[in-house]
């Protein structure tokens, strides 16, 4: 499976401008099986979502049209309002228009996300091109028990708005997740600024050895692509079956 990660600069609270920008970027890219965008890629990371979170499904409808037109899958999180509640919702849209979603479990209390958003309680794994993918959002990265590989996935996708002052933690934890879960990690962080923070990226694709296969240049809107090789991953797991010795966490 070929995956492309878009390290995006996001226009604050303007979904139309952001999806138009992505359309222009996609026109210049080589085809891929899956394109991944950052956290809240259509608005920027809004901890005060009133008037910003989407009620009308604008971004999801765009994802469905684009996935169908390009014959690929699209993934990224969107601020959503439903029945009076707000969710940081990670959509995974398949080429046939089918949409699956994961609601962010670990809300970012330091930034007040927990005061306005509702946390999800379920791990979500989707399958595309035979690859089983765990969906995770930003702050989830700091909590390894929730993302522990139970033999049920091959890759984790992290989409994020992870600020520049803490980017070294982002880089270190991503490598740790790949190694401890013996999986690929695809991690997409934004660049640019919003009313609260600045972002330098750190978007990367990591293999199950913890090796950084592809890395976006810091501070620059850009993209990277790589191949998810299931045969190689399975061979490594057979040769070095560390997951068989993993601790069991029965509370999640």
N, C-alpha and C positions, 0 to 999 in steps of 0.2 A: 504494500500500500504506500502510495506517495502522499506525504503530508506537507502542507505549506502553512507556516506560521507568520501572521502579519503583526509586526510591531508598529502599532498605529498611534498617530497623534490625533486626539479626540477633540472635536469642537464642543464646548460646554452646552449641554441641554438643547442640542439641535440634531435630532435623529435624521432629518432629511439631508442635511449637509454631510453627516457622517457616512450614511450609506451611499450617497453620491460619490464621496471620496473613495470608498472601498470599490465601488463599481469601476472607477477609473484605474485604480491599482490592479484590479483583477484583469482588466483588458490587456495589461502589459505583461502578465505572468504566463508562464507555461502551465498547461493543464495539470491538475492534481486530483487525487481521490477525496481529499479532505482539506478544507481551509479553516483555520482557527483564528479567532479575533480575541481581543482582551476582555477584561471584566467591564460590564456596562459600556460596551463599545459604541452604542448609539447615543449616549448622553454624557459620559463621564461618570465617575464614582460619586453618587449623590447620597449622603447620609440623611439629608432632608428632602425626601422624594416628592413631596406635594408639588404638583404642577410639572414635575419632570418625569415621573414614572408613567409608563404607557398603559392606557386603558383600552386602546383601539386595536392593538395587535399590529401596528404599522411595521415594526422591525421584523417580527415573526413572519408576516406576509411577504416582506421583501426577501427574507431568507428562503422561504419556500419557493418563490419564483426563481430566484437565482440558482438554487440547488437544482431545480428542474431544468432550467435553461442550459446549465453547464454540465449536467450529469454528474454531480459531485455532492458531497456532504458539506455542510457548514456548521460551525460550532462557535458559541460565544455567549456571554451572559448579558441580560437585559433587566433593567429595573421595571417591574410590572406591578400594576395595581389591579387587584381582583377582589370583589365583594368587600371593599373597604380596607383590605389588608395589602401590605407591600411585600414583595418578594424580590430577592436578588436571584434571578432565575437563569440557569445555564441551559440554553436550548441546543439540542443536537438535531439538525434537520437532515433527513436522508434524501437522496435524489428523487425518490418517488413522492416527496412532499410530507412523508410521515415525520412528525416531530415528537421527540422525547425530551424530558427536562429533569433537571436536578435543582432543587432549591437549597441555597447555601446553608449549611448546617452551623458552622462556626461564624457567627456574626461578629464584626469587628468592634468590640466594646470600647476600645481606646478611642475610636473615632465616632462613637455614638450610633453605630449602625443598628445595634440591638434595641435602641429606643424607638425606632420607627419601622423596622422590618421584622417579618415573621420568619423564624428559622425553620428549615426543613429538617425532617427526622429520618430520612431514608438515604442510604447509599444507592447510587444509580450507576449501572453498568450497561453500556450500549454496545452493539456489535456492528461493525462496518468493514467490508472487505475481509471478513473472517477474523478481524482483530477485535478483541474484547477490551473495552475502554472504560475506565473509571473516570467519572466527571467530578472535578473539584474546583473550588473558587478561592483564590487568594489566601486569606487567613487560615483556611483549612490546612494549608501546608505545614503549619506549626504543630499539628496534632496527629502524630503517626499512628495511633491506635485506630482511629476512624478509617484511615486509608490502608490498613494492613491487608496485604494480599492473602486471600484465603484460597488461592488457586483458582480464582474466578475472573482474573483479568490479565491482560498482556501489556497494557499501557495505561498511564495516568495522564490526563490533560489537566493542567492548571492554567486558568485564565485569571489575570490579575491587574489591579491598579496598585502596585507595590512601590511606595515612595523611595526616592533616591537615598535618603539617610540610612535606610535599612536594607539596601540592595545586596550587601554582602551576606546577610542572613538568607535572603532569597536564593542566592547562588549556592550556598553551602547546603541548605535543606533540600533543594532539588536533587542534588547529587546523592544525598543520603537516601532519599525516597527511592531512587532508581536502584541503588545497591541493596537496600534492605528488603525491597519487594521484588527484586530480580525481574525488573520490567523496564520498558521504555518509559521515559518521561518527556512529554511535550509541554513546554511552559511558555506562555505568551504574556508579556507585560507591556504596558503602554509607554509612550514617551510624551513629552510636553508638560503642560501645566494646567491645573484647574484652580478654583478659588482657594483651595486649602494646601495643595502640595505640588511638588515637581517630581517628574518621573524620568528615569534614564534608560528604561528598558531592561535588558538582561534576558531577552527572549532566547531560548535555546532548546535543542533537541538532544537528549541524553540516552545512551544505551544502557543495557542491564549491568554492564561492568562499571557504570559511573563515568564513562567517557563522554565528553561533549562532542557530539557528532557535527553539529552546526550551531553557530552563535551569531546573532544580529549585532552589528556595531552599536555601541552605547550612544544614546542621545540622538539617534537618527531614525526617522521613519523608514522602515525597510522590511524585508521578508527573507525567510530561509526555507529551504525544502530538504526533505530527506526521505529515505525509504525505511519503512517498518518491515523487517525481515523476520517472519514468524519461524521459519526453519532454523535460522541462526539462534533465535531466542530459545526455542525448544531444545536444541542441541546443548546449549549452555546449561539449561535447567536439568537435563538428564545427566550431564557430566558432573555438575556441582549442585546437588539437590538441597540447597539450604532451606527452602520453604518447608520441607518435610519436618524440620526441627524447630519451626517457629512456635512461639508461645501462643496459647489459645486465650482469646479475650471473649468472654461469654456475655458481657454486658451490653454489647452493641450488635 
